[in-house]
Amino acid sequence: MSKSYGLDFTVEEIGLLRPLLDEISMHWILTGVPESFISKVERILGQKRTNQLLEDYLNMRK
């Protein structure tokens, strides 16, 4: 499913990211993604890939 959105994750990354889904909140659309959550994603994907995902997300909101 992630590939259909242009996201290329390994099976291992998906397994590590899946538990974070419970933390996601719809109000982040208005308030932005908290730094604490971004840090958790960075530990899994690395800073470069996380920054690219956030940039893509911000461009999508425009």
PEJO-V485804 format. One record per residue. N is the residue number from 1. RES is the residue in one small letter. PHI is phi in radians with two decimals (NA if undefined). BURIAL is # if it has 16 or more other C-alpha atoms within 10 Angstrom, else .. D_LAST is the distance of its C-alpha to the last C-alpha in whole Angstrom. Layout:
BEGIN
n=N res=RES phi=PHI burial=BURIAL d_last=D_LAST
n=N res=RES phi=PHI burial=BURIAL d_last=D_LAST
END
This chain:
BEGIN
n=1 res=m phi=NA burial=. d_last=23
n=2 res=s phi=-1.10 burial=. d_last=21
n=3 res=k phi=-1.12 burial=. d_last=22
n=4 res=s phi=-1.17 burial=. d_last=20
n=5 res=y phi=-1.75 burial=. d_last=17
n=6 res=g phi=1.41 burial=. d_last=18
n=7 res=l phi=-1.79 burial=. d_last=19
n=8 res=d phi=-2.01 burial=. d_last=22
n=9 res=f phi=-1.92 burial=. d_last=24
n=10 res=t phi=-1.39 burial=. d_last=28
n=11 res=v phi=-1.05 burial=. d_last=30
n=12 res=e phi=-1.10 burial=. d_last=31
n=13 res=e phi=-1.10 burial=. d_last=28
n=14 res=i phi=-1.07 burial=. d_last=27
n=15 res=g phi=-1.07 burial=. d_last=30
n=16 res=l phi=-1.36 burial=. d_last=29
n=17 res=l phi=-1.40 burial=. d_last=25
n=18 res=r phi=-0.90 burial=. d_last=27
n=19 res=p phi=-1.08 burial=. d_last=28
n=20 res=l phi=-1.26 burial=. d_last=25
n=21 res=l phi=-1.01 burial=. d_last=23
n=22 res=d phi=-1.16 burial=. d_last=26
n=23 res=e phi=-1.58 burial=. d_last=24
n=24 res=i phi=-1.20 burial=. d_last=20
n=25 res=s phi=-2.20 burial=. d_last=20
n=26 res=m phi=-1.11 burial=. d_last=17
n=27 res=h phi=-1.21 burial=. d_last=17
n=28 res=w phi=-1.11 burial=. d_last=15
n=29 res=i phi=-1.04 burial=. d_last=12
n=30 res=l phi=-1.61 burial=. d_last=13
n=31 res=t phi=-1.72 burial=. d_last=15
n=32 res=g phi=1.61 burial=. d_last=14
n=33 res=v phi=-1.40 burial=. d_last=16
n=34 res=p phi=-1.14 burial=. d_last=19
n=35 res=e phi=-1.01 burial=. d_last=21
n=36 res=s phi=-1.09 burial=. d_last=24
n=37 res=f phi=-1.27 burial=. d_last=22
n=38 res=i phi=-1.04 burial=. d_last=20
n=39 res=s phi=-1.07 burial=. d_last=24
n=40 res=k phi=-1.12 burial=. d_last=25
n=41 res=v phi=-1.17 burial=# d_last=23
n=42 res=e phi=-1.06 burial=. d_last=24
n=43 res=r phi=-1.13 burial=. d_last=27
n=44 res=i phi=-1.56 burial=. d_last=27
n=45 res=l phi=-1.74 burial=# d_last=25
n=46 res=g phi=1.59 burial=. d_last=25
n=47 res=q phi=-1.15 burial=. d_last=23
n=48 res=k phi=-1.08 burial=. d_last=22
n=49 res=r phi=-1.19 burial=. d_last=21
n=50 res=t phi=-1.12 burial=# d_last=19
n=51 res=n phi=-1.07 burial=. d_last=17
n=52 res=q phi=-1.14 burial=. d_last=16
n=53 res=l phi=-1.08 burial=. d_last=15
n=54 res=l phi=-1.15 burial=. d_last=13
n=55 res=e phi=-1.10 burial=. d_last=11
n=56 res=d phi=-1.07 burial=. d_last=10
n=57 res=y phi=-1.08 burial=. d_last=9
n=58 res=l phi=-1.14 burial=. d_last=7
n=59 res=n phi=-1.17 burial=. d_last=5
n=60 res=m phi=-1.20 burial=. d_last=6
n=61 res=r phi=-1.31 burial=. d_last=4
n=62 res=k phi=-1.32 burial=. d_last=0
END
